[in-house]
Amino acid sequence: MVNMDSDLHIRVVRPTQRILTGRVVRLLEGYPREIKVGQPVLVAVLTAASVVGLLMLLVRTLLSTGGGGARRSWKDLKKGPEFLVTPLRVRDGTGLIYEVELHGHLPQSALHPADHVQLTLRPQPDQDLPPRVERIVNVTTGQLLTPRTATVWSHLGPPLLLQAVLGAVLVAGMAVWSFVTG
């Protein structure tokens, strides 16, 4: 793939090694990408959470207290969280320019063009995409940077996950109880 970079034709390649050392050439404009949420995971979590949800509804009805938090719809949960993807160009010691992707946010002052960096890379599931940066050692500033992105678990949220765990424990307890007494 040939790209224009400072009015020069430069060949940009994708690294195949796990560690890439070089200088930051350019941070390109970032864009959002969505994490896909697998339907089996979502069904399991929502089914387990609904057991506790029904018990909480019963308790609220018996105590005549209104209100409960608004639940997110199936469509909203299935859509998945978005995270920032920033294409990053790095020139190694031989002059080759490599393209990698930075997922998530870093402090604005963390990387600048000409910074000497050592990147730890991970291939992405989609082979058409450049490798993803797992860790950055900015040799110029002495910083160790780990970009963080949203995950399926952070998207579902602690309240729903706690409710699902309680529901799974409750169902397992009832199954054990019926086995022991039956």
N, C-alpha and C positions, 0 to 999 in steps of 0.2 A: 504494500500500500504506500503510495507516494503522497506526501502532504507538503504544503507550503509552510515554511517556518522562517521568518525574517527574510522574505524574498529569495530564499534559496530552496532548491529542491533537495529534500533530505529524506532518506529512506528510514521509516520508523518500523522497528521490528518488535516482536513479542519475545520476552525472555523465556528461556526454558529451564534455567537454573532456579534453585530455591532462594539463594542469596544474591542480591544485585547491589553492587557498590558503584557509585558514580556521583555526578553532580546534577542537581535539579535544573532542568532546562526551562520547564514551563509547567504551570498548573493551569489546565484548561477550565472553561466554565463548567460548573457542576450542574447536575440535573437529578431529579428524583427517580428512584426505581422502587418498585413494590416487591415485597417478599410474599411469596405465595403461601397460603395456609392450606395444608392438606385436609381434605374433607374427613378422613378417618380420625385424625387427631381432634378436629373440631367437634365431631359427633360424640366421641368418647368424653371429652371435657364437658360439653353441654349436657349430655345424658347424666353424668355423675353429679353435675351441679344442680340439675333440675330436681333431684331427690331432696337435697337440702332446701332448695327453693320452695318446693311444695310444703315441706315441714314448716318453714318460716312463714309461708302464707297461712297455713293452718293456725299457727300461734298468733299471728296478727289478727286473724278473724276472731279467734276466741277471746283475745284481749281487747278487741274493738279499736285497735289503733290503726290509723290509716297510713297511707304513704309507704313507699318503698322506693328505692332508687330506680331510675329509668334504665331499662335493659337495652343493650345495643342489639340491633337486628342481626339476623343470620347473614344478610348481605354485607353489613359493616364488618362483622367478625371474619367472614371469608375473604374479604378484600385484602386484608393484610396491611401491615405497616409499610410506610415509605421511608426510605433512607436516602441520604445524599451520596451521589457517585461523582467523584472528581477525577477525570483522566489526568494522569501525571506523566510527564516525559522526563527521562533521566538519561544522561550521556555517560557511558562508562569510560574507562581509561583508554580504550582503543578508538574512541570517537563514535561508536555506534549509539544511536538513540533508541531507547526502549520505551514502550508505552505500557503502563500499568494502571490499575484503578484503585483509588482510595475510597473506601466505603465509610461513611459516617462523618462526623465533624472533628476537627482539630482546632486548637486555638489559632486565631488569625496570624499570630506572629510565629507559629511553629515551623513553617517552611517558606523559604524564599528562593527565587532563582539564584543559582550559583552555590547554594548550600551543598556541602559534601555529605552524602547520606549512604547508609547501608540499609537496604530493604529486605525484609523477610517476606517471601511471596507464597501464595497458595493458588493453585489452579482453580478456576471456577467450574461449576457443573456444566455450564454452557461453554463448549470449547471454542465458540466464535468470539468470546469475550477475552480481553487480556487478563493476565493473572491479577489477583487481588492482594493488596498490601495488608499483611497481618501486623507487622511491627516496623517501626522506623527508628533507626538510630541516627540522629542528626549530629554528625561528627563536628560540624562547624560550631554548634551551640552547646553540644554535650547533652542534649535532651534525648530521652527514650520516650517515644510516642506510640500509643496503641489506640488506633481509631476504634470507636465503639458504634455499633449500629443497633437499631431496634431488632428485636427477635420476635418470633411467634409468641413466646411466653410473656414478654413484656407487652405485646399487643393485646393478648387476652386479659392481662392484668392480674395482680395479686388477689383481689376479692373473688373473681370468678375461679381462679385456680384453687384458692383455699376452699371455696364452696365445693368444687369438684373433688378435692381430696377428702373432705368431710363426707361427701355423698358416697364416694368409693369405700371409705372405711365403714360407713353405716350399712351399705349393701353387703359388704364382706362379713360384717358382724352378724347381720341377719341370716346370711347363708350358713355361717358356722353354727349359730344358735339353732337353726332348723335341722341341721345335720346332727348336732349333739342331742337334741330333744326328740328328734323324729326317728 
